[in-house]
Amino acid sequence: MLIFAFKNTAYIITGLNMPQHKLLFLTLILLFLTSTLDAKENDKLGKFNIQKDLLLAQFDSKTDVDDIHSIAATATMLADKRFQKVNFYAVAGAYGDQEGLYVPAPKLFDLSFGQRWVNAHTDYDEALKFVISKVAETLEQSGTIWIAEAGQSNFTADVIRAIKQQHPQVDTKTRIQVVQHSDWNEGSTNPVDLAYTKQNSGYHKIPDGNGKNNGTPGFKSHQMPDWRTYIKEPRLVSIWELAIVIANKYNGEDKRYNNPAIADGGIDFSDVAEASWIFGFETLNDETAFFKEFAQN
């Protein structure tokens, strides 16, 4: 008689001779190993472990309004059923040393992320303190931090400094992964902060999301794609409608950067190339492919 349990169910098998017992035993071992590997694979969405990891979606919104479209696109990704277990927080106002005015969009952040965002523009210290606490919680649970920098590394550097001071046992080069796509963002970061971030994190400089056919998605076009064909969920429709209104309002206003694609009535969520790279959607070619991928059926 052979007794075994699989997936919370007990089985009793009788009437087998010794060779049959051995064959069944080996088969059960193989079945167990396959099931374990499948379970581990199901924990991953691209490079991200949905059971343990934390996404920090950081937006500078200064002075380019592309971040406004990027906020809407990030919310669209996170609303997909594949992202249901993804732990995330968004940071507004994670900007660097660049000049120019900030683009305020608190209603868009509320609609996009609910309670899961902080405002580093209005209260930098409080936002930093909150993010540090969430990063520490994730690290204590053996998770990895993934930072998608839709902006500069000043805020990121302060987070890493605090973690290294408060949790010196943590190897931040392996446990904190930073993804950046823009030369301009790097050039607008405080040089000390940029060097510190690169030295003390797993820093990934990926191809620029403003261009196409370069190894990452190109989410920028002078023509607005027919996003309404794919985005049907009322909250997401409201998010995109609001994002377009805000971007159009502030684009080039009061000497802010005048984004030419948005000025022409187009779209620019180029920063989302970073989240696409993290979650395994780096082969999406352009903005239409993005909307098709995350369409609500």
C-alpha positions as CSV (number, residue, x, y, z in Angstrom):
1,M,0.0,0.0,0.0
2,L,1.2,3.5,-0.9
3,I,-0.1,6.6,0.8
4,F,0.7,10.1,-0.5
5,A,-0.7,13.6,-0.6
6,F,-0.8,16.0,-3.5
7,K,-2.3,19.5,-3.5
8,N,-4.1,19.0,-0.2
9,T,-5.6,15.7,-1.2
10,A,-4.6,12.3,0.3
11,Y,-4.3,9.2,-2.0
12,I,-4.1,5.5,-1.1
13,I,-2.9,3.0,-3.7
14,T,-2.9,-0.7,-3.1
15,G,-2.1,-3.8,-5.1
16,L,1.3,-2.7,-6.6
17,N,4.4,-4.9,-6.7
18,M,7.8,-3.5,-5.9
19,P,8.8,-2.3,-9.4
20,Q,5.5,-0.6,-9.7
21,H,6.0,1.1,-6.4
22,K,9.3,2.4,-7.5
23,L,8.0,3.7,-10.8
24,L,5.1,5.4,-9.1
25,F,7.4,6.9,-6.5
26,L,9.6,8.4,-9.2
27,T,6.6,9.7,-11.1
28,L,5.3,11.4,-8.0
29,I,8.7,13.0,-7.4
30,L,8.7,14.4,-11.0
31,L,5.2,15.6,-10.6
32,F,6.1,17.4,-7.4
33,L,9.2,19.1,-8.9
34,T,7.2,20.2,-11.9
35,S,4.4,21.6,-9.8
36,T,7.0,23.5,-7.6
37,L,8.7,25.0,-10.7
38,D,5.3,26.0,-12.1
39,A,4.4,27.7,-8.8
40,K,7.6,29.7,-8.8
41,E,7.1,30.7,-12.4
42,N,3.6,31.9,-11.7
43,D,5.0,34.2,-9.0
44,K,6.8,36.1,-11.7
45,L,5.5,38.9,-13.9
46,G,8.5,39.6,-16.1
47,K,11.3,40.3,-13.6
48,F,8.9,41.1,-10.8
49,N,7.9,38.7,-8.0
50,I,4.3,39.4,-7.4
51,Q,4.4,37.6,-4.0
52,K,7.2,39.6,-2.5
53,D,8.4,42.6,-4.5
54,L,7.5,46.3,-4.5
55,L,7.1,48.7,-7.4
56,L,7.8,52.4,-6.8
57,A,6.5,54.4,-9.8
58,Q,8.2,57.8,-9.4
59,F,7.1,60.8,-11.5
60,D,8.9,64.2,-11.6
61,S,6.2,66.1,-13.6
62,K,8.7,68.9,-14.0
63,T,8.4,70.5,-16.5
64,D,7.4,68.0,-19.2
65,V,3.8,66.9,-19.2
66,D,4.7,63.5,-20.6
67,D,4.5,62.3,-17.0
68,I,0.8,63.1,-17.0
69,H,0.2,60.6,-19.8
70,S,2.6,58.2,-18.1
71,I,0.5,58.3,-15.0
72,A,-2.5,57.2,-17.0
73,A,-0.6,54.5,-18.8
74,T,0.8,53.1,-15.5
75,A,-2.7,53.0,-14.0
76,T,-3.8,51.2,-17.1
77,M,-1.2,48.5,-16.6
78,L,-1.9,48.1,-12.9
79,A,-5.6,47.7,-13.6
80,D,-4.9,44.6,-15.7
81,K,-5.9,41.3,-14.0
82,R,-2.3,40.1,-14.3
83,F,-1.3,42.9,-11.9
84,Q,-3.9,42.2,-9.2
85,K,-1.3,41.1,-6.7
86,V,1.4,43.7,-7.6
87,N,2.4,45.7,-4.5
88,F,3.1,49.3,-5.6
89,Y,3.2,53.0,-4.6
90,A,3.5,56.0,-6.7
91,V,5.5,59.1,-5.9
92,A,4.6,62.6,-7.3
93,G,7.2,65.3,-7.5
94,A,10.2,63.0,-7.5
95,Y,12.2,65.6,-9.5
96,G,15.8,66.6,-9.7
97,D,17.7,69.9,-10.2
98,Q,16.0,71.0,-13.4
99,E,14.5,74.5,-13.6
100,G,10.9,75.2,-14.5
101,L,7.5,74.7,-13.0
102,Y,6.0,71.6,-11.6
103,V,2.8,70.2,-13.2
104,P,0.3,69.6,-10.4
105,A,-2.1,66.7,-10.9
106,P,-3.4,65.5,-7.5
107,K,-6.8,64.5,-8.8
108,L,-5.2,62.4,-11.5
109,F,-3.0,60.6,-8.9
110,D,-6.1,60.0,-6.7
111,L,-8.0,58.6,-9.6
112,S,-5.1,56.5,-10.8
113,F,-3.7,55.1,-7.6
114,G,-6.2,55.7,-4.8
115,Q,-4.4,55.8,-1.4
116,R,-1.3,54.3,-2.9
117,W,0.7,57.5,-3.7
118,V,2.6,60.2,-1.9
119,N,3.3,63.8,-2.8
120,A,7.0,64.7,-2.6
121,H,6.3,68.1,-4.1
122,T,4.1,69.3,-1.3
123,D,5.8,67.5,1.6
124,Y,9.1,65.9,0.6
125,D,10.1,64.7,4.1
126,E,6.8,63.0,4.8
127,A,6.7,61.3,1.4
128,L,10.3,60.1,1.9
129,K,9.5,58.8,5.4
130,F,6.5,56.9,4.1
131,V,8.3,55.4,1.1
132,I,11.3,54.3,3.3
133,S,8.9,52.5,5.6
134,K,7.3,50.6,2.7
135,V,10.7,49.7,1.3
136,A,11.9,48.5,4.6
137,E,8.8,46.3,5.0
138,T,9.4,44.7,1.6
139,L,13.1,44.1,2.3
140,E,12.3,42.5,5.6
141,Q,10.0,40.0,3.8
142,S,12.8,39.1,1.3
143,G,11.3,41.2,-1.5
144,T,13.1,43.3,-4.1
145,I,12.4,47.0,-4.7
146,W,11.8,48.0,-8.4
147,I,12.0,51.7,-9.0
148,A,10.7,53.0,-12.3
149,E,12.2,56.5,-12.5
150,A,9.9,58.7,-14.7
151,G,12.2,61.5,-13.6
152,Q,15.5,61.9,-11.8
153,S,17.3,60.0,-9.1
154,N,17.4,62.6,-6.2
155,F,14.5,61.0,-4.4
156,T,15.8,57.5,-5.1
157,A,19.2,58.4,-3.6
158,D,17.6,59.6,-0.4
159,V,15.7,56.4,-0.1
160,I,18.8,54.3,-0.5
161,R,20.8,56.4,1.9
162,A,18.1,55.9,4.6
163,I,17.9,52.1,4.0
164,K,21.7,51.8,4.2
165,Q,21.7,53.7,7.4
166,Q,18.8,52.0,9.1
167,H,19.3,48.5,7.6
168,P,23.1,48.2,7.0
169,Q,22.8,44.4,6.5
170,V,20.8,44.9,3.3
171,D,22.7,44.6,0.0
172,T,21.1,47.4,-1.8
173,K,22.9,46.6,-5.1
174,T,20.9,43.4,-5.4
175,R,17.7,44.3,-3.4
176,I,17.0,47.7,-4.9
177,Q,16.7,47.8,-8.7
178,V,16.5,51.1,-10.4
179,V,15.3,51.5,-14.1
180,Q,16.0,54.7,-16.0
181,H,15.5,55.3,-19.8
182,S,16.4,58.9,-20.3
183,D,19.8,60.7,-20.7
184,W,18.0,64.0,-20.0
185,N,16.7,62.6,-16.7
186,E,20.2,61.6,-15.7
187,G,21.6,65.0,-16.7
188,S,19.0,66.7,-14.6
189,T,19.8,64.7,-11.5
190,N,22.0,66.1,-8.8
191,P,25.4,64.6,-9.9
192,V,26.2,63.3,-6.4
193,D,22.8,61.7,-6.1
194,L,23.1,60.0,-9.6
195,A,26.6,58.6,-8.7
196,Y,25.3,57.4,-5.4
197,T,22.3,55.7,-6.9
198,K,24.4,54.0,-9.6
199,Q,26.9,52.8,-7.0
200,N,24.4,51.5,-4.4
201,S,21.6,49.9,-6.5
202,G,21.1,47.6,-9.4
203,Y,21.0,50.4,-11.9
204,H,19.6,49.6,-15.3
205,K,19.9,52.2,-18.1
206,I,17.5,50.9,-20.8
207,P,17.0,52.3,-24.3
208,D,15.0,55.6,-24.5
209,G,11.2,55.2,-24.5
210,N,10.9,58.2,-26.8
211,G,12.2,56.2,-29.7
212,K,11.0,53.1,-31.5
213,N,12.7,49.9,-32.6
214,N,15.6,50.3,-30.1
215,G,15.0,47.3,-27.8
216,T,12.3,48.9,-25.6
217,P,8.8,50.2,-26.4
218,G,8.5,53.6,-28.0
219,F,5.4,55.2,-26.4
220,K,5.4,58.6,-28.1
221,S,3.5,59.7,-31.2
222,H,2.4,63.0,-32.8
223,Q,-0.9,61.4,-33.5
224,M,-3.3,60.3,-30.8
225,P,-4.0,56.5,-31.1
226,D,-7.6,55.4,-30.9
227,W,-7.3,54.4,-27.2
228,R,-11.1,54.4,-26.7
229,T,-11.3,51.4,-28.9
230,Y,-9.4,49.4,-26.2
231,I,-10.0,51.2,-22.9
232,K,-13.6,50.6,-21.8
233,E,-13.5,50.5,-18.0
234,P,-15.1,53.7,-16.8
235,R,-12.4,54.6,-14.3
236,L,-9.7,54.2,-16.9
237,V,-11.6,56.2,-19.4
238,S,-11.9,59.0,-16.8
239,I,-8.2,58.7,-16.1
240,W,-7.2,59.1,-19.7
241,E,-9.7,62.0,-20.3
242,L,-8.3,63.9,-17.3
243,A,-4.7,63.2,-18.2
244,I,-5.2,64.5,-21.7
245,V,-6.9,67.7,-20.3
246,I,-4.2,68.3,-17.8
247,A,-1.4,67.7,-20.3
248,N,-2.9,70.0,-22.8
249,K,-3.5,72.7,-20.2
250,Y,0.1,72.8,-18.9
251,N,2.1,71.9,-22.0
252,G,4.3,74.9,-22.6
253,E,2.5,77.1,-20.0
254,D,4.5,79.6,-18.0
255,K,7.7,78.5,-19.7
256,R,7.2,74.9,-19.0
257,Y,8.7,72.5,-21.6
258,N,6.5,72.4,-24.8
259,N,6.2,68.7,-25.7
260,P,5.9,68.7,-29.5
261,A,4.0,65.4,-29.7
262,I,1.4,66.6,-27.2
263,A,1.3,70.0,-28.8
264,D,0.3,68.3,-32.1
265,G,-2.5,66.4,-30.4
266,G,-0.5,63.3,-29.9
267,I,0.5,61.2,-26.9
268,D,3.7,60.6,-24.9
269,F,4.0,58.1,-22.1
270,S,7.6,57.2,-23.0
271,D,8.5,56.8,-19.3
272,V,6.4,53.6,-19.2
273,A,9.0,51.8,-21.2
274,E,10.6,51.3,-17.7
275,A,7.6,49.5,-16.2
276,S,7.2,47.6,-19.4
277,W,10.8,46.4,-19.1
278,I,10.3,45.4,-15.4
279,F,7.1,43.4,-16.0
280,G,8.1,41.7,-19.2
281,F,6.4,43.8,-21.9
282,E,9.5,45.2,-23.4
283,T,8.6,43.8,-26.8
284,L,5.6,46.0,-27.2
285,N,6.5,48.2,-30.2
286,D,4.4,51.3,-29.7
287,E,1.5,53.0,-28.1
288,T,-1.1,51.1,-30.1
289,A,0.4,47.8,-29.1
290,F,0.3,49.0,-25.5
291,F,-3.5,49.7,-25.7
292,K,-4.1,46.4,-27.4
293,E,-2.1,44.5,-24.8
294,F,-4.0,46.1,-21.9
295,A,-7.4,46.3,-23.5
296,Q,-10.5,45.5,-21.4
297,N,-12.3,42.6,-23.1
